[in-house]
Structures are given as C-alpha cells and as structure tokens.
Amino acid sequence: MAERRAKGEASRMKVEQLMDTLRRLVAQRQALRDRGASWVELEHNRLEIVRGQQELSRAFIESHLPEQLPQAA
C-alpha cells in the first residue's frame, strides 16, 4: 500500500511539474506574439506546447491507473 501511495504522489508531482512547464510555455507564446515573433519561433513554441500536453495527458492517465494486476499463468 505504501508503494502505491508513493507512486501516486510521484505521479501527482510529475503532473504538477508538467502543468507548470505548460504555463511557462503559454506565457512564452504570449510574449512571442506581443513582440511580433516570426512564424518559425511561434511554430517551435507551439510544438513544445503540444509535446507538453501529450506528456501531461500520459502522466495524468498514469496517475489514475490502478496497480498492475498479476498476470495469469
């Protein structure tokens, strides 16, 4: 039970870290737009946001998965 709790806490921490990263990337995107950044810079930032969202989705799902059941022989 303690292992599961520790795993859940680690997963929640990862989710929180990824959310912080996404907030930073979105703020960066706004700053890029405000200064009239090039399409290339905006696209690079957009792709970073997409990757971060994918990672966040995986981490969020992982944090809600039940413990792995033993496999039948």
C-alpha positions as CSV (number, residue, x, y, z in Angstrom):
1,M,0.0,0.0,0.0
2,A,2.9,2.4,0.8
3,E,4.4,1.7,-2.7
4,R,1.1,2.7,-4.3
5,R,0.9,5.9,-2.2
6,A,4.4,6.8,-3.1
7,K,3.8,6.1,-6.8
8,G,0.6,8.2,-6.7
9,E,2.5,11.1,-5.0
10,A,5.3,10.9,-7.6
11,S,2.7,10.9,-10.4
12,R,0.9,13.9,-9.0
13,M,4.2,15.7,-8.7
14,K,5.0,15.0,-12.3
15,V,1.6,16.2,-13.4
16,E,2.1,19.4,-11.4
17,Q,5.6,19.9,-12.9
18,L,4.2,19.4,-16.4
19,M,1.4,21.9,-15.7
20,D,4.0,24.5,-14.6
21,T,6.0,23.8,-17.7
22,L,2.9,24.3,-19.9
23,R,2.0,27.6,-18.1
24,R,5.6,28.8,-18.8
25,L,5.3,27.8,-22.5
26,V,2.0,29.5,-22.9
27,A,3.3,32.7,-21.2
28,Q,6.3,32.5,-23.6
29,R,3.9,32.2,-26.5
30,Q,2.1,35.3,-25.5
31,A,5.4,37.2,-25.2
32,L,6.4,35.9,-28.6
33,R,3.2,37.2,-30.1
34,D,3.5,40.6,-28.3
35,R,6.9,41.2,-29.8
36,G,5.9,40.1,-33.3
37,A,7.9,36.9,-33.4
38,S,8.4,35.1,-36.6
39,W,6.3,32.2,-37.8
40,V,9.2,29.8,-37.1
41,E,9.6,30.9,-33.5
42,L,5.8,30.6,-32.9
43,E,5.8,27.1,-34.6
44,H,8.7,25.9,-32.4
45,N,6.8,27.1,-29.3
46,R,3.5,25.5,-30.5
47,L,5.3,22.2,-31.0
48,E,6.8,22.4,-27.5
49,I,3.3,23.1,-26.1
50,V,1.8,20.1,-28.0
51,R,4.6,17.8,-26.6
52,G,4.0,19.1,-23.1
53,Q,0.2,18.4,-23.5
54,Q,0.9,14.9,-24.7
55,E,3.2,14.2,-21.7
56,L,0.7,15.7,-19.3
57,S,-2.1,13.5,-20.7
58,R,0.0,10.4,-20.3
59,A,1.1,11.4,-16.7
60,F,-2.5,12.2,-15.7
61,I,-3.7,8.9,-17.0
62,E,-0.9,7.0,-15.3
63,S,-1.6,8.7,-12.0
64,H,-5.2,7.3,-12.1
65,L,-4.4,3.8,-13.2
66,P,-4.9,1.0,-10.7
67,E,-2.0,-1.1,-9.6
68,Q,-1.0,-3.6,-12.2
69,L,-2.8,-6.9,-11.6
70,P,-0.6,-10.1,-11.5
71,Q,-0.7,-11.9,-14.9
72,A,-2.4,-15.3,-15.0
73,A,-0.1,-18.2,-15.9
